[in-house]
Amino acid sequence: MNAQRAEAYLKVIAVLDTESGVTLRPDEAAALRHTADVLFFDEDGRSEALEASTAVIALLVESERWSEERTDRLTDNLEGCGELVPA
């Protein structure tokens, strides 16, 4: 774990805290939080978590609740939470 990963994780959590119940449904926020947790804490299931968050992010753009720019920032922060592939 390093400072950059911690910063990315905190950014994701801040977005979820702000947007949960506003532009994010509870199940969407939970899927994104799960991905951040899995990556940050180096848990198993990275591929599945990333797949679920990718689906949520695509839905946010398709439904016009979030802009592509905003979801790109979220994606960058999610990916910054940890290693994308097991070591």
C-alpha positions in Angstrom: 0.0 0.0 0.0 1.2 3.5 -0.7 0.1 7.1 -0.4 -1.2 7.3 -4.0 -3.4 4.3 -3.5 -4.7 5.7 -0.3 -5.4 9.0 -1.9 -7.3 7.3 -4.8 -9.3 5.2 -2.3 -10.3 8.3 -0.3 -11.4 10.1 -3.5 -13.6 7.2 -4.4 -15.1 7.0 -0.9 -15.7 10.8 -0.9 -17.6 10.6 -4.2 -19.7 7.7 -2.9 -20.5 9.5 0.3 -21.6 12.6 -1.7 -23.5 10.9 -4.5 -25.1 7.9 -2.8 -28.8 8.4 -2.8 -28.5 11.5 -5.0 -27.2 10.3 -8.4 -26.2 6.8 -7.3 -28.7 4.1 -6.4 -27.7 2.1 -3.3 -26.8 -0.9 -5.4 -24.6 1.2 -7.7 -22.8 2.8 -4.8 -22.3 -0.6 -3.2 -20.8 -2.1 -6.4 -18.3 0.8 -6.7 -17.4 0.7 -3.0 -16.8 -3.1 -3.3 -14.5 -2.5 -6.2 -12.5 0.1 -4.3 -12.3 -2.2 -1.3 -11.2 -5.2 -3.3 -8.5 -3.3 -5.1 -7.3 -1.3 -2.0 -7.2 -4.3 0.3 -5.8 -6.7 -2.3 -8.7 -9.1 -2.0 -9.7 -11.8 -4.4 -12.3 -11.1 -7.1 -10.6 -8.1 -8.9 -11.9 -9.1 -12.3 -15.5 -9.5 -11.1 -15.5 -6.3 -9.1 -14.0 -4.3 -12.0 -16.6 -5.8 -14.4 -19.5 -4.8 -12.0 -18.1 -1.3 -11.6 -17.6 -0.9 -15.4 -21.3 -1.8 -15.9 -22.4 0.8 -13.3 -20.2 3.4 -14.9 -21.6 2.7 -18.3 -25.1 3.0 -17.0 -24.3 6.3 -15.4 -23.2 7.7 -18.7 -26.0 6.1 -20.7 -28.7 7.4 -18.4 -27.0 10.9 -18.5 -26.7 11.0 -14.8 -22.9 11.5 -15.0 -20.7 12.9 -17.8 -18.0 10.8 -19.4 -15.4 13.1 -17.9 -16.8 12.5 -14.4 -16.9 8.8 -14.9 -13.3 8.9 -16.3 -12.1 10.5 -13.1 -13.9 7.9 -11.0 -12.5 5.1 -13.2 -9.0 6.5 -12.8 -9.4 6.7 -9.0 -10.8 3.2 -8.8 -7.9 1.9 -10.8 -5.6 3.9 -8.6 -6.8 2.0 -5.5 -4.6 -1.0 -6.2 -3.1 -3.4 -8.5 -5.4 -4.4 -11.3 -3.9 -7.8 -11.7 -2.8 -10.2 -9.0 0.9 -10.2 -8.4 
